[in-house]
Amino acid sequence: MNLRKLGTIGGIVLVSLFSAGTGPVFAQQECTCVLPASTGPVGKVSRASSDVFHTGALGREAAAAGQQLATGSVVTTGAVASADIDLGASCKFALRGSMRMQITPIDAGLCVQVFDESVPVPVPESSAGVILAGAAGGGVLLSLGLLQSVSQ
């Protein structure tokens, strides 16, 4: 087996192993909670620090405590912002920095989705091969096949 094929197979194995641990990142986000369908407000922002925004029927605006939320509402927080969301009696949660919450219609009512949009800490390229090889169970050739091209 030549090195190019080994690198390709190693890449597939490594991506499979890596994806298994981070599946929710690539999969469609599930509902944090499901609310009954409504044409009016379904809840509110109960607390908002600076750098919290609401996007709804009126466009994007700064969010404040008491901001009404309805179908289509999106609340975003800046890197160091936070907000508390109250959607009915059973759906209350806090957003920390760099998060997004959206309310979208689904067949059974309204789906509330929360996404963490913080930027992951980058891994320096010089140590990526070591980290990836360790994650794959010790395949140095596997990581080398991903980090540099192999000529025939």
N, C-alpha and C positions, 0 to 999 in steps of 0.2 A: 504494500500500500504506500503510495507516495505521500509526501508531506502535505501537499495541497488538499488531498482527500481527507487526511487525518485532521488537518486544520478545520475543514468544513464540518466533518462529523463532530469534532470537538466543540465547534461553535454551536451546533445544534444541541448537543448534550448540555453544554454550559447554559445556553439560553433557556432550555427546558428546566434545568435545575434552578436558575435564577428566577424565572417566571413563576415557578411553583411557590416560592416564598413571597412573591410580590403580586400575586394574581389579582387582588382587588384593584391595584393601580391600573391594570390593563383591561379589566372586565368592566362592564357597564355598572355604574354605581347603583346600589339598591336604595330603597326608600329608608330614611332614618325613621320616619313615621308616616302613616297614612291617615288623612283626614277625610271627613265626609265632603262630598262635592258642595260647593257654595259659589254664589255669584257676588257675594259681599265680602267684607273683611272676615278673615279666619283667625286673626291673632294680631300681635303687636311686638314691637321692639320694646322691651321693658327697661333696658339700660343700654346706653351706647357711649363709648369713649370717643374721643376725636378720631377722625379718619375712618368712620363707618359710613357706608353709602347704601341707599335704597334705590333700586331701579324698578319702576312700575309704570302705571298708566301715564304718569306725568313726566316720565323720563328719569334721568339719574339725578339724585339730590342727596345732600348730607342727611343722614338718618339721626333721629333724636329719640329719646324715651317717649313712648306714646305713638310712634309711627305705626300706622295701620298696615297690615300685610294681607294680601289677597292672592288669588290665582295669578300666576305670572310674576309675583314679587321675587326679587333677587336682592339679598343683603350681602355686601362684601365688607371685609375688614382689611385695613392696611396692616403693614408688618408688625406694628406694636399696638394695634387697636384691639378692642374686645367689645362684645355685645351679648346681651341676654335676650333670648327669643322665647315668647310664650304663644303657643298655638293650641288653644283649647286646654282642657284639664290634663291631658295625658302626653302632651308633646312640648316639653320645655327643655331648653339646652342653652349652652354658652358657646359663642364663637370666640376663638382667640385670634391672634394675628394671622393674616394671610389666609383667611378662610372665606368660603362662599356658601350661602344657603339659597336654595331656590324652591319655589312651590310650582309644580307642574301638574296638569290634569292627567289622570289615568282612568282606566275603565271603572275601578272601584272607588274613585273619589279624587283626592289630591295627594300627590307624592311629594314629601318634603325630603330633599336631598341636601347633604352637607358634604362639601369638598374641602380638603386641606390643600391649599395651593402654595404652601411655603416651598421655597427653593431648597432642594437637598444640597448638603455640603459636598462639593466636588472632591473626588479622589484624585490626587496627583497621578499623572500617567506613569511615573516611575514605579509606583507601588501597585498599580492596577493589576499587573500580571500576577503578582504574589497573592493579592486578595482574591482574584478570580480563580487562580489555581487552587487555593485553599477551599473555596466554595465548591469547586468541582470534585473535591476529594483527592487532590494531589496530582493533577495532570499538567505538569509544566509544559509539555508539548501542546496541550490543548490551549493554554493561555497564550503561548507564543504564536500559535496559528491565528488567534484573533487580533493580536496586537501589531503584527507586522505581516506584510504580504510575503508570500512564498513564491519564488519564481520556479518555473519548470526547467 
